[in-house]
Amino acid sequence: MSYAVKVENLKKSYGDHTVLKGLSFHVKKGEVFALLGGNGAGKTTALECVEGLRRYDSGAIAVNGRVGIQLQSSSLPAHIRPLEAVRLFAEWNRVKADTATLAALGINSFAKKQYLELSTGQKRRLHLALALLGDPELLFLDEPTAGLDVEGRVSLHSQIRRLKAEGKTILLASHDMAEVESLCDRLAILKDGSLVFCGTAAELTAKSGSRYTISIKTEQGDESFFADNIADAMLDLLEGYRQKGIAVLDIKTDRGTLEQHFMELTGREQQ
């Protein structure tokens, strides 16, 4: 099989509230795939259904390969130490912990601390280490960098790239557009329980339009313009300034970000 996950017409309701409205997508082996959506869009419910942690009403889910899961919110006993947790989970799963993975995640650097003493980043790395026990082929990450500082995010992004290089398939849910654009091969955007886009970031840009911002500085001040066809827009603007006898001092262009395209596609206002 060329896919690691296949979801077809997935539906889930809580009482009268329908959360997933016939969701269909697939994740290829070896890719990093993101589920995006605002609060209440259904991405965590979808992820939990695929993980087997939540029952769904109808549809079909196929998962191909050994699975590791890092939940959005996880906790361990306050006084347990990291290597004690690793040994405990390894025993439960009847596997042996990979010392190379523990070293790569830096677990030994805080191995003597109790769980309650760990920083958010250290806890995230520990839970990722626990998810990797048993050498899973498919890894589920729900908001993996939520609450992390810049250093922690950079470190975890590095680990995700390392896992991809090792051939792991990664399905993650995230709010962070920069994270998704940096790490993911493809993404799916959910709105009100329905899929409104599935493809690459480049395909999303093509779907939404380039939407360049052109900032021009003249002797009379600064002005900004928006355009889909940057070449035609630039020629028209410069010709307009020339005819008016206004000297152009500087020009800057900025292509629309993934976040801007996401906001437009989901009908959300940028904060």
C-alpha positions, 0 to 999 in steps of 0.5 A: 500500500502507498498510503499510511492513512485513508479516511473516507466519508468520516462522520461524527456527532455529539448529540445534535451537534455534527462535528465531522461532515463526511471527511475524506483524505489520505496520507502517503507513506513517508510524508508529513501531513497537517490537519488545519482548522480554527477552534471547533473545526473538527481537527482534533476529533478527526485525529482522535478518530483516526488514532482509535481513541474516539468512536465515530458514527460512520465512514471508514478509516484504514491505518497501515503500520505501527502507530505512535501517539503524542496527545495535545494534552498529556500528563504523568505522575508528578514525581516520576523521573523521565527514564523511569517513565521510559522504562515503564512504557517500554515494559507495557509495550514489551519493547526496548527503549532506543538509546539513540532516540533518547539521546537525540531528544536530549532526555538524558540532560534532564533525566534526574528531574522529577516530572513536576520539575520539567519545563513544557519543552522537556515534557513535550520531548519526553512524551515524544520519546514515549510515542516513539517506543516500539519504532512506529512507522506512523506518528500522530502529533496533536499541536506538538509545539503548543506552549513551547518557547522559540528554542523548544520549537526549533528543537522539536522541528529538528526532531520532526525533520529527523524522523521524516528523514528516517522514513516515518509518516507524520500526521499532525494537527496544528494552529501554526501556519509557519510550522506547517509551511516549514515542515509539511508536504501536504495539508488539509484545511477543515471548516465546520467539520468539512474539508475545504482544501487538501494539497500542498502549500503551493497548490493552496496559493494557486487556489487562493491567488498570489495576492501580492502586496506592493509597497511603494515609497515616493517623495510624497510618502508611502503607499500600498497596493494589492495585486494578483498579477504583479508584473502588470500591476507594477508596470501600471503603477510605475507608469502612473507615477511617471506621468504624474512626475513623482519620483519613486524612491523604493519598492517592496513586494510581499507574496501572501503568506500561508496564514493569509490564504488560510484565513481567506479560505476559512472565512476567518478574520486575521487578528 
